[in-house]
């Protein structure tokens, strides 16, 4: 399904821009190229499309900023990525596999299912903490 692929790719871009911005303070197209391993033309075309659709802005110096719409998507995906990985690790999955799998899962899980998993995970963690099982 091509629409799904485009959406997934966009989410990956937004999450990457968000994380680079957090790490480096500023983001340029070349940073996205290096981080994602896509070609410069591929990244340029994507950024142009995201700009036209109001998800990013690029200033005259080439600094990329997520708009509020882009940022909302990035934060949502980042949270899914992190929490799904944490859940998998709590079940005994090694960190590398947990993050690789969460990267795949985050795109196809519904918000409803994700909310339920998140809720359950936090409840379980709280109960463990209260029983003194969690450091």
C-alpha positions as CSV (number, residue, x, y, z in Angstrom):
1,X,0.0,0.0,0.0
2,X,1.8,3.1,-1.3
3,X,0.0,5.6,0.9
4,X,1.0,3.7,4.0
5,X,4.7,3.6,2.8
6,X,4.7,7.4,2.2
7,X,3.1,8.1,5.6
8,X,5.6,5.7,7.3
9,X,8.5,7.4,5.5
10,X,7.2,10.8,6.5
11,X,7.0,9.7,10.1
12,X,10.6,8.5,10.0
13,X,11.7,11.8,8.6
14,X,9.9,13.8,11.2
15,X,11.2,11.6,14.0
16,X,14.8,11.9,12.6
17,X,14.6,15.7,12.3
18,X,13.2,15.9,15.9
19,X,15.9,13.7,17.4
20,X,18.7,15.5,15.4
21,X,17.3,18.9,16.6
22,X,17.3,17.6,20.2
23,X,20.9,16.3,19.8
24,X,22.6,19.0,17.8
25,X,20.3,22.1,18.2
26,X,20.0,22.6,14.4
27,X,19.3,20.4,11.4
28,X,20.2,20.7,7.8
29,X,19.4,18.4,4.9
30,X,22.9,16.8,4.9
31,X,22.3,15.8,8.6
32,X,19.1,14.0,7.5
33,X,21.0,12.4,4.6
34,X,23.7,11.1,6.9
35,X,21.4,10.0,9.7
36,X,18.9,8.1,7.4
37,X,21.3,6.9,4.7
38,X,19.1,8.2,1.9
39,X,20.6,10.0,-1.1
40,X,20.6,13.8,-1.2
41,X,18.1,14.0,-4.1
42,X,15.7,11.7,-2.2
43,X,15.9,13.8,1.0
44,X,15.5,17.1,-1.1
45,X,12.4,15.8,-2.8
46,X,10.9,14.6,0.5
47,X,11.7,17.9,2.3
48,X,10.2,19.9,-0.6
49,X,7.0,17.8,-0.3
50,X,6.9,18.3,3.5
51,X,7.4,22.0,3.1
52,X,4.6,22.3,0.6
53,X,2.3,20.3,3.0
54,X,3.2,22.5,5.9
55,X,5.2,20.0,8.1
56,X,8.6,21.7,7.9
57,X,10.1,25.0,7.2
58,X,13.6,25.6,5.8
59,X,15.2,29.0,6.2
60,X,17.7,30.7,3.8
61,X,20.6,29.1,5.7
62,X,19.1,25.7,5.1
63,X,18.0,25.1,8.7
64,X,15.1,22.7,8.9
65,X,12.4,23.2,11.5
66,X,9.3,21.1,12.2
67,X,6.1,23.1,12.2
68,X,3.6,22.4,15.0
69,X,2.0,19.8,12.7
70,X,5.3,18.1,12.0
71,X,6.4,18.2,15.6
72,X,3.2,16.6,16.8
73,X,3.7,13.6,14.5
74,X,7.4,13.4,15.4
75,X,6.7,13.4,19.2
76,X,3.9,10.8,18.7
77,X,6.1,8.4,16.8
78,X,9.1,9.0,19.1
79,X,6.9,8.1,22.1
80,X,5.6,5.0,20.4
81,X,9.1,4.0,19.5
82,X,10.5,4.4,23.0
83,X,7.6,2.8,24.9
84,X,7.2,-0.2,22.6
85,X,11.0,-0.8,22.9
86,X,10.7,-0.5,26.7
87,X,7.8,-2.9,26.8
88,X,9.7,-5.4,24.7
89,X,12.8,-5.1,26.8
90,X,10.8,-5.6,30.0
91,X,9.7,-8.9,28.4
92,X,13.3,-9.9,28.0
93,X,14.0,-8.8,24.4
94,X,17.5,-7.4,23.9
95,X,17.8,-3.7,23.4
96,X,18.9,-3.8,19.7
97,X,16.1,-6.1,18.7
98,X,13.6,-4.2,20.8
99,X,14.4,-0.9,19.1
100,X,14.5,-2.5,15.6
101,X,11.1,-4.1,16.2
102,X,9.5,-1.1,17.8
103,X,10.6,0.9,14.7
104,X,8.4,-1.5,12.6
105,X,5.6,-1.8,15.0
106,X,5.2,2.0,15.7
107,X,4.0,2.6,12.1
108,X,1.2,0.0,12.0
109,X,-0.1,0.0,15.5
110,X,-3.4,1.9,16.0
111,X,-3.5,4.7,18.6
112,X,-6.1,2.7,20.5
113,X,-3.9,-0.3,20.8
114,X,-0.8,1.7,21.6
115,X,-2.7,3.6,24.4
116,X,-3.8,0.3,25.9
117,X,-0.3,-1.1,25.8
118,X,1.1,2.1,27.3
119,X,-1.5,2.2,30.0
120,X,-0.9,-1.4,30.9
121,X,2.8,-1.0,30.9
122,X,2.8,2.0,33.2
123,X,0.3,0.3,35.6
124,X,2.4,-2.8,35.8
125,X,5.6,-0.8,36.4
126,X,3.9,1.2,39.1
127,X,2.7,-2.0,40.8
128,X,6.2,-3.4,40.7
129,X,7.6,-0.2,42.1
130,X,5.0,-0.3,44.9
131,X,6.0,-3.9,45.7
132,X,9.6,-2.9,45.7
133,X,10.6,-5.0,42.8
134,X,11.8,-2.2,40.6
135,X,15.1,-0.4,41.4
